[in-house]
Each structure stands twice: as C-alpha cells, then as structure tokens.
C-alpha cells in the first residue's frame, strides 16, 4: 500500500517452500528494484522472517498477524475448550491499549496457563511484534493487524490454478499468475477508507519518512 492510499502488487515470486532465506531474496529484490522504505510490514510467524526484514529494511516496524497467532494458539487446545479459549483470547487483541492488553494476557494466564502453558509462552515470546498495532488508531490497526489483505489476493490466484495440478514450467505458472494479478489490480480502483486520517497519523509517527506536500 503506497502513501496515496492505493493497494498494489510489487512482484510475484515462486519458490518450493517458504523460508527466511526465500523472503530475504524477495526483500532484496524489492530493494534492488527501488523500494527505498517500508513503514510497516505485516507478516505471519515464520521463523527468521523478522531477521530477514531487519537486514533489508532495518527501520521497518513489524506486525505479526493476530489471526495467525490465534490459529497457532488453538493448535494446542482440545475441542471441548476451543470456544472458551478463543473467547478468552479475544480481549487481548481487542484491548484499547497495550497496557490493557497485557492485563488481559495476565488474566488469560491465570485461567488457562496451567492447562495450556504453550499458548501463554507463545504470546509472551512474540509480544513485541504482536503489539505493534496498539500504538495506532482503529483505522490504521484494521489495515495491519492481520495478513487478510494478502490472503484475499492469494485466494484470487488459487481460483485460476486449482484446476491445474501440473504446470510444464515455472514460467508457465508465472504467466498465469501475472494475468490473474492484472485482473485483481484493475478492481483496486479506490483509496483505502479513511486514508486522510491514516496519512496524518503516519506523518506523526514517521515525521522524517512521511511528509505531506
């Protein structure tokens, strides 16, 4: 998303698997092609991803996806407790401030910590990058607290590839993904909602990097 408030796709990369090395290659490619600065990156919880970002864009703030964190958390939960645990997690990420969120995390630990210590440990270990969005207003939080935006784009790509189990070459796949991407981008005609307010916030949080002319 650029400083005009419009979404875009800066590239398409194909790899055998996700890894920190793969993402370092992607970020290096973006930098070499002229992406000078990224204010905030929303990522999943892939090990090493944050380190890869720090190498190429050391000033970039990282927001780990809350939805991915919840999914990772409930992997440890028995079915009979699933609704209760997810309900108990909700006050953490919907809290108005980071301080309130930490209090809710303490409350979750008091109730569920003995039964599910791995959940508590995961939230605590990842807290610095899970809590990034608390410093921003609801309008900006909505844009960065999950990777839903990129996953929505991925769903559009899967629509054109799911009927084909085999591609003769990576280039053939890349061409199909490119054409699908062009169709997606053509539909992104409007600015993000409340972009004026969001941009003003960005000028305050990043005064040397975001300047309104």
PyMOL commands that set and color helices and strands:
alter all, ss='L'
color gray80, all
select helices_A, chain A and resi 20-32+49-56+66-74+79-93+98-112+117-125+127-130+132-135+138-144+148-161+170-187+195-205
alter helices_A, ss='H'
color red, helices_A
select strands_A, chain A and resi 40-43+61-64
alter strands_A, ss='S'
color yellow, strands_A
deselect
rebuild
show_as cartoon
